Amino acid sequence: MTVRERTAEVLEDNRGKYISGADIASELGVTRNAVWKAVNILKSEGYEINAVTNRGYCLSEDSDILSEKTLRKYLEPRYAANLRVYRRITSTNTVLKEMAAKGAPEGTILVAAKQTSGRGRFDRPFISGTSGVYFSILLRPDNIPAERSLLITTAAAVAVAQTVEKISGRSAGIKWVNDVFIGGKKICGILTEASFGVDGGGLDYAVLGIGVNVTEPEEGFPDEIKDIAGSVFEDGARVPDARSRIAAGIINTFFDFYLHPDKTDFIGEYKRRSIVIGKDVYLINGSNTEEARVTDIDSECRLIVRTKDGTEKRVSSGEISLKLK
């Protein structure tokens, strides 16, 4: 472990208490200057550390820390066996897909405080600053054909909605198929990327990627998304370890759905939170756009729509845009 990581652990173990730089240096076997440099790095990463002459350093009890230590505090131990946490990564999905191809086991989880090349559906860039949390989960489901892989995204969307509601107290809705909204704005995107076996067409593995805007960036959202992007907490509200609590809560809830599909009605929960049932939408598939009304969502999480000529059909791919009045 680096001096920065070890210093962070000491401060986390003494959260809310002052500990001198000399004591930290002695415990780590490094110089006080090395501790001072590590503290400054941690501050630049968002750690709320107070420094007082003759008292030392104190990590605020309200600090929102994203570390392996804090994540394990909230994550079910059975889901934490293959957990890796990064301060910065290109894309958790991209890196985990590379690991999956090399044989990484199911349940491998990568979590990051920031992505430099985050991706959404259709390879669109996904803004991934330090005010959110981004993670990917490797799944190797048995006997799931390609047409049912949509259910992985469905279960994840419900896990996100339930978790952010529990932690923030705000109601969440789901826009088919992979976006979670609060207060009319998107606070989460989900990207499931699958590799299918040559024989039988079943899933070889799936990488489930989730990005959540926990708070609004200090500089605000970029102009291109500021009218549609939102965050779990607003107006400065938050809870201690918010990013760790949210990531762990989503992972715990998702695996409860994934491992026990016969005991959970996540389709019912998905439909209850839908913000598109009964709404007029544009169906977008490549360069083709068609107007329709969403009448329901079926047990495979396909949209049931009625087009302008009265034809009813089920939609399992592409995307939709709500039709403004």
NUGU-242868 format. One record per residue (C-alpha): residue number from 1; x, y, z. Coordinates in steps of 0.001 Angstrom, whole numbers, plus 524288, in hexadecimal, padded with zeros to 5 digits. Each point is the difference from the previous one (the first is absolute). Layout:
<atom nr="NUM" c1="X" c2="Y" c3="Z"/>
...
***
This chain:
<atom nr="1" c1="80000" c2="80000" c3="80000"/>
<atom nr="2" c1="80458" c2="80DEE" c3="7FD52"/>
<atom nr="3" c1="8023A" c2="80A2B" c3="80A9B"/>
<atom nr="4" c1="7F38B" c2="806AB" c3="7FB54"/>
<atom nr="5" c1="7F801" c2="7F391" c3="8018B"/>
<atom nr="6" c1="805B7" c2="7FCF7" c3="80D55"/>
<atom nr="7" c1="7FDE2" c2="80DF7" c3="8049E"/>
<atom nr="8" c1="7F1E3" c2="7FF4A" c3="7FB77"/>
<atom nr="9" c1="7FE13" c2="7F38F" c3="807DE"/>
<atom nr="10" c1="80572" c2="8063F" c3="80C60"/>
<atom nr="11" c1="7F71B" c2="80BC6" c3="7FE5D"/>
<atom nr="12" c1="7F43E" c2="7F75F" c3="7FD12"/>
<atom nr="13" c1="802A8" c2="7F7F4" c3="80C39"/>
<atom nr="14" c1="80034" c2="80CA0" c3="807E5"/>
<atom nr="15" c1="7F51B" c2="80734" c3="7F92E"/>
<atom nr="16" c1="7FB75" c2="80BBE" c3="807E1"/>
<atom nr="17" c1="80C62" c2="7FFE9" c3="8085A"/>
<atom nr="18" c1="80C8D" c2="807AE" c3="7FEA7"/>
<atom nr="19" c1="80C82" c2="7F85B" c3="7FE54"/>
<atom nr="20" c1="80D2F" c2="80688" c3="7FECE"/>
<atom nr="21" c1="8086D" c2="7FF38" c3="7F3F0"/>
<atom nr="22" c1="80AEC" c2="7FAAF" c3="8088C"/>
<atom nr="23" c1="7F75A" c2="7F4EC" c3="804EA"/>
<atom nr="24" c1="7FBBB" c2="7FC8C" c3="7F232"/>
<atom nr="25" c1="80E19" c2="8005D" c3="7FB47"/>
<atom nr="26" c1="80452" c2="7F751" c3="80B3C"/>
<atom nr="27" c1="7F51B" c2="7F636" c3="7FD7E"/>
<atom nr="28" c1="80325" c2="7FF4F" c3="7F185"/>
<atom nr="29" c1="80EBF" c2="800A1" c3="80157"/>
<atom nr="30" c1="80137" c2="80BE4" c3="7F720"/>
<atom nr="31" c1="803A7" c2="80E60" c3="8018F"/>
<atom nr="32" c1="7F68A" c2="80A9D" c3="8043B"/>
<atom nr="33" c1="80243" c2="8067A" c3="7F2E1"/>
<atom nr="34" c1="7FB60" c2="7F39C" c3="7F930"/>
<atom nr="35" c1="7F3A9" c2="8004D" c3="80853"/>
<atom nr="36" c1="7FDE7" c2="80E78" c3="7FCDA"/>
<atom nr="37" c1="80109" c2="7FD18" c3="7F16B"/>
<atom nr="38" c1="7F69C" c2="7F479" c3="80141"/>
<atom nr="39" c1="7F612" c2="80861" c3="80748"/>
<atom nr="40" c1="80083" c2="80A5E" c3="7F562"/>
<atom nr="41" c1="7FDB1" c2="7F5B5" c3="7F593"/>
<atom nr="42" c1="7F45F" c2="7FABB" c3="8079F"/>
<atom nr="43" c1="7FA73" c2="80DC1" c3="80152"/>
<atom nr="44" c1="80128" c2="801EF" c3="7F152"/>
<atom nr="45" c1="7F81D" c2="7F375" c3="7FE43"/>
<atom nr="46" c1="7F4DE" c2="80504" c3="80858"/>
<atom nr="47" c1="8039B" c2="7FB19" c3="80D88"/>
<atom nr="48" c1="7FB57" c2="80A07" c3="809FF"/>
<atom nr="49" c1="80BE5" c2="800D6" c3="808C3"/>
<atom nr="50" c1="801AE" c2="80AD5" c3="80A07"/>
<atom nr="51" c1="80DE9" c2="80390" c3="803C3"/>
<atom nr="52" c1="80268" c2="80737" c3="80CD7"/>
<atom nr="53" c1="80D51" c2="803DF" c3="80554"/>
<atom nr="54" c1="803FC" c2="7F7FB" c3="80BED"/>
<atom nr="55" c1="7F446" c2="7F6FB" c3="7FE23"/>
<atom nr="56" c1="80279" c2="7F9B9" c3="7F2D9"/>
<atom nr="57" c1="7F676" c2="7FAEE" c3="7F5D9"/>
<atom nr="58" c1="7F1B6" c2="7FC66" c3="80151"/>
<atom nr="59" c1="7F77F" c2="7F973" c3="7F5C6"/>
<atom nr="60" c1="7F244" c2="805A0" c3="800B0"/>
<atom nr="61" c1="7F599" c2="7F694" c3="8049C"/>
<atom nr="62" c1="7F771" c2="804C7" c3="7F4BD"/>
<atom nr="63" c1="80A5D" c2="7FD6A" c3="7F5A0"/>
<atom nr="64" c1="7FBAE" c2="7F8A5" c3="7F3EE"/>
<atom nr="65" c1="80AF9" c2="7F631" c3="7FE5D"/>
<atom nr="66" c1="80076" c2="7F5EC" c3="7F52D"/>
<atom nr="67" c1="809E5" c2="7F5A4" c3="80394"/>
<atom nr="68" c1="800A4" c2="7F15B" c3="8010F"/>
<atom nr="69" c1="7FF4C" c2="80163" c3="80EC2"/>
<atom nr="70" c1="7F383" c2="80810" c3="7FFE4"/>
<atom nr="71" c1="7F9B8" c2="7F7AF" c3="7F576"/>
<atom nr="72" c1="80263" c2="7F379" c3="8078D"/>
<atom nr="73" c1="7F965" c2="8064D" c3="80BB2"/>
<atom nr="74" c1="7F30E" c2="80050" c3="7F899"/>
<atom nr="75" c1="801A9" c2="7F4D6" c3="7F63E"/>
<atom nr="76" c1="7FB40" c2="7F24F" c3="80326"/>
<atom nr="77" c1="80C86" c2="7F81A" c3="8026B"/>
<atom nr="78" c1="7FBAC" c2="7F55C" c3="7F683"/>
<atom nr="79" c1="8001B" c2="80A00" c3="7F4F2"/>
<atom nr="80" c1="80D1A" c2="80628" c3="80378"/>
<atom nr="81" c1="8093B" c2="7F4BF" c3="7FD12"/>
<atom nr="82" c1="804D2" c2="805D2" c3="7F333"/>
<atom nr="83" c1="7FEAB" c2="80E94" c3="80266"/>
<atom nr="84" c1="80979" c2="80A0F" c3="7FA7F"/>
<atom nr="85" c1="7FF09" c2="80EA2" c3="8023F"/>
<atom nr="86" c1="806B3" c2="80A50" c3="7F7A5"/>
<atom nr="87" c1="801AD" c2="80E8F" c3="801C9"/>
<atom nr="88" c1="80014" c2="8015D" c3="7F12E"/>
<atom nr="89" c1="7FE1D" c2="7F69A" c3="7F4BD"/>
<atom nr="90" c1="7FD7E" c2="80102" c3="7F16B"/>
<atom nr="91" c1="7F313" c2="7F89B" c3="80099"/>
<atom nr="92" c1="7FBF7" c2="7F59C" c3="809C3"/>
<atom nr="93" c1="7F8AC" c2="7F8CF" c3="7F53D"/>
<atom nr="94" c1="80B78" c2="8002F" c3="7F698"/>
<atom nr="95" c1="809BF" c2="7FB20" c3="80A1C"/>
<atom nr="96" c1="7F6C1" c2="7F599" c3="8054B"/>
<atom nr="97" c1="7FD21" c2="7FAD7" c3="7F249"/>
<atom nr="98" c1="80E9A" c2="7FE12" c3="7FE39"/>
<atom nr="99" c1="80096" c2="7F8CE" c3="80D00"/>
<atom nr="100" c1="7F424" c2="7F7BE" c3="7FC50"/>
<atom nr="101" c1="80671" c2="7FBAC" c3="7F352"/>
<atom nr="102" c1="80B93" c2="7FB56" c3="80821"/>
<atom nr="103" c1="7F763" c2="7F7D8" c3="808F3"/>
<atom nr="104" c1="7FCA7" c2="808E5" c3="80B77"/>
<atom nr="105" c1="7F59E" c2="7F99E" c3="8089F"/>
<atom nr="106" c1="7F1C9" c2="803C8" c3="80111"/>
<atom nr="107" c1="7FE05" c2="80A5E" c3="80A52"/>
<atom nr="108" c1="80C52" c2="8079C" c3="7FCD6"/>
<atom nr="109" c1="7FCA0" c2="80E41" c3="802CB"/>
<atom nr="110" c1="80777" c2="80C2B" c3="7FBEC"/>
<atom nr="111" c1="7FC64" c2="80CEA" c3="8068A"/>
<atom nr="112" c1="80584" c2="80D55" c3="7FC90"/>
<atom nr="113" c1="7FEF4" c2="80DE7" c3="80501"/>
<atom nr="114" c1="8028D" c2="8052F" c3="7F258"/>
<atom nr="115" c1="8005B" c2="7FB02" c3="7F205"/>
<atom nr="116" c1="807DB" c2="80696" c3="7F562"/>
<atom nr="117" c1="7F933" c2="7F8DB" c3="7F4C2"/>
<atom nr="118" c1="7F29E" c2="7FC74" c3="80533"/>
<atom nr="119" c1="7F666" c2="7FAA1" c3="7F5FF"/>
<atom nr="120" c1="7F159" c2="7FF2D" c3="7FEF1"/>
<atom nr="121" c1="7F75C" c2="7F8C0" c3="7F664"/>
<atom nr="122" c1="803BE" c2="800B8" c3="7F19F"/>
<atom nr="123" c1="80DC7" c2="8041B" c3="80424"/>
<atom nr="124" c1="7FB94" c2="80D6C" c3="80446"/>
<atom nr="125" c1="8091F" c2="80691" c3="809C6"/>
<atom nr="126" c1="7FB67" c2="7FF3E" c3="80E26"/>
<atom nr="127" c1="80418" c2="80B7A" c3="8089F"/>
<atom nr="128" c1="80719" c2="7F9C8" c3="80B89"/>
<atom nr="129" c1="8054F" c2="80A5F" c3="8093C"/>
<atom nr="130" c1="8034D" c2="7FED1" c3="80E60"/>
<atom nr="131" c1="7F228" c2="8034B" c3="8049D"/>
<atom nr="132" c1="7FAFA" c2="7F287" c3="7FC29"/>
<atom nr="133" c1="802F6" c2="7F1A1" c3="80188"/>
<atom nr="134" c1="80279" c2="7F68A" c3="7F4C7"/>
<atom nr="135" c1="800D5" c2="7F147" c3="800AB"/>
<atom nr="136" c1="7FF04" c2="7F394" c3="7F802"/>
<atom nr="137" c1="7FC51" c2="7F226" c3="803C0"/>
<atom nr="138" c1="80423" c2="7F3B8" c3="7F8B9"/>
<atom nr="139" c1="7F53A" c2="7F5DE" c3="7FE56"/>
<atom nr="140" c1="800D8" c2="7F252" c3="7FA6E"/>
<atom nr="141" c1="7F1C6" c2="7FB9C" c3="80034"/>
<atom nr="142" c1="7FC6B" c2="7F20A" c3="7FCA7"/>
<atom nr="143" c1="7F5B8" c2="7FD0C" c3="7F5C4"/>
<atom nr="144" c1="7FBD8" c2="80DE4" c3="7FCD5"/>
<atom nr="145" c1="7FD83" c2="801A9" c3="7F16D"/>
<atom nr="146" c1="80322" c2="80CC2" c3="7F93E"/>
<atom nr="147" c1="7F1F1" c2="80496" c3="7FFBC"/>
<atom nr="148" c1="7FF3D" c2="7FFB0" c3="80EDD"/>
<atom nr="149" c1="80C4D" c2="807E8" c3="8027B"/>
<atom nr="150" c1="7F75A" c2="80C1C" c3="800BD"/>
<atom nr="151" c1="7FBC6" c2="7FB4D" c3="80D71"/>
<atom nr="152" c1="80D98" c2="802AE" c3="8057E"/>
<atom nr="153" c1="7FE72" c2="80E6A" c3="7FCD4"/>
<atom nr="154" c1="7F222" c2="7FFCC" c3="80548"/>
<atom nr="155" c1="80427" c2="7FA5B" c3="80D16"/>
<atom nr="156" c1="80B17" c2="809DE" c3="800DC"/>
<atom nr="157" c1="7F6D6" c2="80B82" c3="7FD7D"/>
<atom nr="158" c1="7F707" c2="7FBA4" c3="80AF8"/>
<atom nr="159" c1="80BB4" c2="7FDFE" c3="80910"/>
<atom nr="160" c1="8046E" c2="80DEE" c3="7FD2F"/>
<atom nr="161" c1="7F26E" c2="805B7" c3="80216"/>
<atom nr="162" c1="7FDBB" c2="7F8D9" c3="80CCA"/>
<atom nr="163" c1="80D6D" c2="80373" c3="80548"/>
<atom nr="164" c1="7FFB6" c2="80E83" c3="7FCFD"/>
<atom nr="165" c1="7F237" c2="80106" c3="80576"/>
<atom nr="166" c1="8044A" c2="7F98F" c3="80CB3"/>
<atom nr="167" c1="80C23" c2="8087D" c3="80191"/>
<atom nr="168" c1="7FAE8" c2="80D1A" c3="7FB1D"/>
<atom nr="169" c1="7F17E" c2="7FF24" c3="80316"/>
<atom nr="170" c1="7FCC7" c2="804A4" c3="7F235"/>
<atom nr="171" c1="7F752" c2="7F87B" c3="7F684"/>
<atom nr="172" c1="80656" c2="7FA0D" c3="7F3F9"/>
<atom nr="173" c1="7FA27" c2="7FC76" c3="7F2CB"/>
<atom nr="174" c1="8052C" c2="7F794" c3="7F4DF"/>
<atom nr="175" c1="8002F" c2="8038B" c3="7F19F"/>
<atom nr="176" c1="800B7" c2="7F3B8" c3="7F7A6"/>
<atom nr="177" c1="80920" c2="7F9A9" c3="7FFB4"/>
<atom nr="178" c1="80B8D" c2="804C0" c3="807AD"/>
<atom nr="179" c1="7FE7F" c2="80DBF" c3="80579"/>
<atom nr="180" c1="7FC11" c2="8039F" c3="80DD9"/>
<atom nr="181" c1="7F9E2" c2="80D4D" c3="80286"/>
<atom nr="182" c1="7FD96" c2="80852" c3="80C04"/>
<atom nr="183" c1="7F856" c2="80C97" c3="7FF37"/>
<atom nr="184" c1="7FEEB" c2="7FECF" c3="7F143"/>
<atom nr="185" c1="80EAA" c2="7FF29" c3="7FDE6"/>
<atom nr="186" c1="80900" c2="7F496" c3="7FD0A"/>
<atom nr="187" c1="8087B" c2="7FC0F" c3="80B7F"/>
<atom nr="188" c1="804C8" c2="7F2C3" c3="7FB35"/>
<atom nr="189" c1="8038A" c2="7F8DA" c3="7F38B"/>
<atom nr="190" c1="801A2" c2="7F155" c3="7FE81"/>
<atom nr="191" c1="807A2" c2="7F8F1" c3="7F56A"/>
<atom nr="192" c1="7FFC2" c2="7F132" c3="7FECB"/>
<atom nr="193" c1="809D3" c2="7FA61" c3="7F65C"/>
<atom nr="194" c1="7FF46" c2="7F18E" c3="7FCFA"/>
<atom nr="195" c1="80866" c2="7F5BD" c3="7F976"/>
<atom nr="196" c1="7F866" c2="7F4CD" c3="7FA0F"/>
<atom nr="197" c1="804C6" c2="7F228" c3="7FE58"/>
<atom nr="198" c1="801A0" c2="7FA60" c3="7F255"/>
<atom nr="199" c1="7F864" c2="7F3CB" c3="80382"/>
<atom nr="200" c1="7F1FB" c2="801B3" c3="80458"/>
<atom nr="201" c1="7FFEE" c2="80EDC" c3="7FFE9"/>
<atom nr="202" c1="7FFEE" c2="80118" c3="80ED6"/>
<atom nr="203" c1="80782" c2="80A0B" c3="807C0"/>
<atom nr="204" c1="80E62" c2="7FD33" c3="80213"/>
<atom nr="205" c1="800B7" c2="80B9E" c3="80922"/>
<atom nr="206" c1="7F9C8" c2="80D3A" c3="80222"/>
<atom nr="207" c1="8061A" c2="80C48" c3="8057B"/>
<atom nr="208" c1="7F629" c2="808A1" c3="806EF"/>
<atom nr="209" c1="80465" c2="80E24" c3="80113"/>
<atom nr="210" c1="7F932" c2="80A19" c3="80881"/>
<atom nr="211" c1="802F7" c2="80E78" c3="8018B"/>
<atom nr="212" c1="7F907" c2="8085E" c3="80A20"/>
<atom nr="213" c1="8008C" c2="80EC8" c3="8019B"/>
<atom nr="214" c1="8007E" c2="800FB" c3="80ED8"/>
<atom nr="215" c1="80131" c2="80ECD" c3="800D4"/>
<atom nr="216" c1="800A9" c2="80AA0" c3="7F5CB"/>
<atom nr="217" c1="80DF5" c2="803A8" c3="7FC32"/>
<atom nr="218" c1="80507" c2="80C8C" c3="80651"/>
<atom nr="219" c1="80163" c2="805EC" c3="7F285"/>
<atom nr="220" c1="7F284" c2="7FB11" c3="7FBFA"/>
<atom nr="221" c1="7FCAF" c2="7F639" c3="7F566"/>
<atom nr="222" c1="8055D" c2="802A0" c3="7F24C"/>
<atom nr="223" c1="7F768" c2="8088F" c3="7F762"/>
<atom nr="224" c1="7FC4C" c2="7F4A4" c3="7F724"/>
<atom nr="225" c1="7F96D" c2="7F879" c3="80B1B"/>
<atom nr="226" c1="7FCC1" c2="80A32" c3="80A5C"/>
<atom nr="227" c1="7F18F" c2="8002A" c3="7FC60"/>
<atom nr="228" c1="7FE5F" c2="7F147" c3="8015E"/>
<atom nr="229" c1="80A20" c2="7FBC2" c3="80A17"/>
<atom nr="230" c1="7FD03" c2="7FF7A" c3="80E74"/>
<atom nr="231" c1="805AB" c2="7FA24" c3="80C56"/>
<atom nr="232" c1="7FB9D" c2="7F7AF" c3="80B70"/>
<atom nr="233" c1="80248" c2="80B37" c3="80974"/>
<atom nr="234" c1="7FD8A" c2="80E48" c3="7FD06"/>
<atom nr="235" c1="80222" c2="80D42" c3="80665"/>
<atom nr="236" c1="80B99" c2="7FB1A" c3="807DE"/>
<atom nr="237" c1="7F895" c2="7F4F9" c3="806A5"/>
<atom nr="238" c1="80741" c2="7F328" c3="801E7"/>
<atom nr="239" c1="80323" c2="7F545" c3="809B5"/>
<atom nr="240" c1="80D4D" c2="7FB0F" c3="804C6"/>
<atom nr="241" c1="80644" c2="7F610" c3="7F6C9"/>
<atom nr="242" c1="7F53D" c2="8029C" c3="7F617"/>
<atom nr="243" c1="8074A" c2="7FA46" c3="7F46E"/>
<atom nr="244" c1="803D9" c2="7F3B2" c3="80763"/>
<atom nr="245" c1="7F247" c2="7FE42" c3="80572"/>
<atom nr="246" c1="7F9CA" c2="801B8" c3="7F29E"/>
<atom nr="247" c1="80961" c2="7F6E0" c3="7F8DE"/>
<atom nr="248" c1="7FF33" c2="7F589" c3="80A80"/>
<atom nr="249" c1="7F130" c2="80111" c3="8010C"/>
<atom nr="250" c1="7FE43" c2="7FE6A" c3="7F157"/>
<atom nr="251" c1="8093E" c2="7F451" c3="7FF79"/>
<atom nr="252" c1="7F979" c2="7F958" c3="80B9E"/>
<atom nr="253" c1="7F256" c2="80201" c3="7FA7D"/>
<atom nr="254" c1="803AE" c2="7FC1C" c3="7F22A"/>
<atom nr="255" c1="805FE" c2="7F320" c3="8045F"/>
<atom nr="256" c1="7F3D8" c2="7FCFF" c3="8081B"/>
<atom nr="257" c1="7F843" c2="80112" c3="7F350"/>
<atom nr="258" c1="80A02" c2="7F912" c3="7F792"/>
<atom nr="259" c1="80231" c2="7F468" c3="808F8"/>
<atom nr="260" c1="7F1B9" c2="7FE56" c3="80405"/>
<atom nr="261" c1="7F7A3" c2="803A4" c3="7F435"/>
<atom nr="262" c1="7F516" c2="7F703" c3="8048D"/>
<atom nr="263" c1="7FEC3" c2="80724" c3="80D07"/>
<atom nr="264" c1="7FFB6" c2="80E0B" c3="7FB60"/>
<atom nr="265" c1="7F654" c2="8076F" c3="7F79C"/>
<atom nr="266" c1="8098C" c2="8099C" c3="7FA07"/>
<atom nr="267" c1="7F7F9" c2="80093" c3="7F370"/>
<atom nr="268" c1="7F46E" c2="804CD" c3="807F9"/>
<atom nr="269" c1="808BB" c2="809F0" c3="806B7"/>
<atom nr="270" c1="80555" c2="8043E" c3="7F2CE"/>
<atom nr="271" c1="7F25F" c2="8020C" c3="7FA67"/>
<atom nr="272" c1="7FB83" c2="80756" c3="80C27"/>
<atom nr="273" c1="80B09" c2="809C4" c3="7FE46"/>
<atom nr="274" c1="7FEA6" c2="8015E" c3="7F13D"/>
<atom nr="275" c1="7FEF4" c2="80DF5" c3="7FB2C"/>
<atom nr="276" c1="7FC3E" c2="7FBDF" c3="7F22C"/>
<atom nr="277" c1="7F409" c2="7F730" c3="80174"/>
<atom nr="278" c1="7F46D" c2="80753" c3="7FA6B"/>
<atom nr="279" c1="808C6" c2="80A01" c3="7F96F"/>
<atom nr="280" c1="80216" c2="80379" c3="7F1B4"/>
<atom nr="281" c1="80DFA" c2="7FD5D" c3="7FBCD"/>
<atom nr="282" c1="80905" c2="7FF9F" c3="7F468"/>
<atom nr="283" c1="80599" c2="7F273" c3="7FD74"/>
<atom nr="284" c1="80DF8" c2="801B9" c3="7FB49"/>
<atom nr="285" c1="80739" c2="7F4D6" c3="7F986"/>
<atom nr="286" c1="80BE3" c2="80475" c3="7F87F"/>
<atom nr="287" c1="7FB81" c2="809E7" c3="7F5EB"/>
<atom nr="288" c1="7F1B8" c2="7FBE8" c3="80129"/>
<atom nr="289" c1="7F69C" c2="8078E" c3="808C8"/>
<atom nr="290" c1="7F1C0" c2="7FC6B" c3="80245"/>
<atom nr="291" c1="7F561" c2="805ED" c3="80876"/>
<atom nr="292" c1="7F8C1" c2="7F71A" c3="8096B"/>
<atom nr="293" c1="7F925" c2="7FF5B" c3="80D1C"/>
<atom nr="294" c1="80553" c2="7F727" c3="80AB1"/>
<atom nr="295" c1="7F4FC" c2="7F7AB" c3="80556"/>
<atom nr="296" c1="80775" c2="7F6A7" c3="808E4"/>
<atom nr="297" c1="80CAA" c2="7F8B3" c3="802ED"/>
<atom nr="298" c1="7FFBE" c2="7F123" c3="7FF07"/>
<atom nr="299" c1="8065A" c2="7F584" c3="8087B"/>
<atom nr="300" c1="80C66" c2="80074" c3="7F7A8"/>
<atom nr="301" c1="800B4" c2="80ECD" c3="80209"/>
<atom nr="302" c1="7FCA3" c2="802C8" c3="7F1E1"/>
<atom nr="303" c1="7F803" c2="80C26" c3="7FD17"/>
<atom nr="304" c1="7F24A" c2="7FD6C" c3="7FB18"/>
<atom nr="305" c1="7FC8F" c2="80B32" c3="7F6FF"/>
<atom nr="306" c1="7F52F" c2="803DD" c3="7F6B0"/>
<atom nr="307" c1="80478" c2="80730" c3="7F3D7"/>
<atom nr="308" c1="7F84E" c2="80ACE" c3="7F94F"/>
<atom nr="309" c1="7F9A3" c2="7F63F" c3="7F6AC"/>
<atom nr="310" c1="7FAFF" c2="7F7ED" c3="80B82"/>
<atom nr="311" c1="80A0A" c2="7F515" c3="7FF06"/>
<atom nr="312" c1="8043A" c2="7FA38" c3="80CFE"/>
<atom nr="313" c1="80DEE" c2="7FB41" c3="80131"/>
<atom nr="314" c1="80A60" c2="7FCAE" c3="80A07"/>
<atom nr="315" c1="80CE6" c2="80749" c3="80036"/>
<atom nr="316" c1="80C67" c2="7FA35" c3="805C7"/>
<atom nr="317" c1="80ABE" c2="80848" c3="7F9EA"/>
<atom nr="318" c1="80302" c2="80DE5" c3="7FC07"/>
<atom nr="319" c1="7FC2A" c2="80B8A" c3="8085A"/>
<atom nr="320" c1="7F495" c2="80907" c3="80240"/>
<atom nr="321" c1="7FDF2" c2="80E83" c3="801A9"/>
<atom nr="322" c1="7F434" c2="8058A" c3="806DF"/>
<atom nr="323" c1="7F78C" c2="807E2" c3="7F6CA"/>
<atom nr="324" c1="7FE0C" c2="80DBD" c3="80537"/>
<atom nr="325" c1="7F256" c2="80593" c3="7FEF5"/>
***
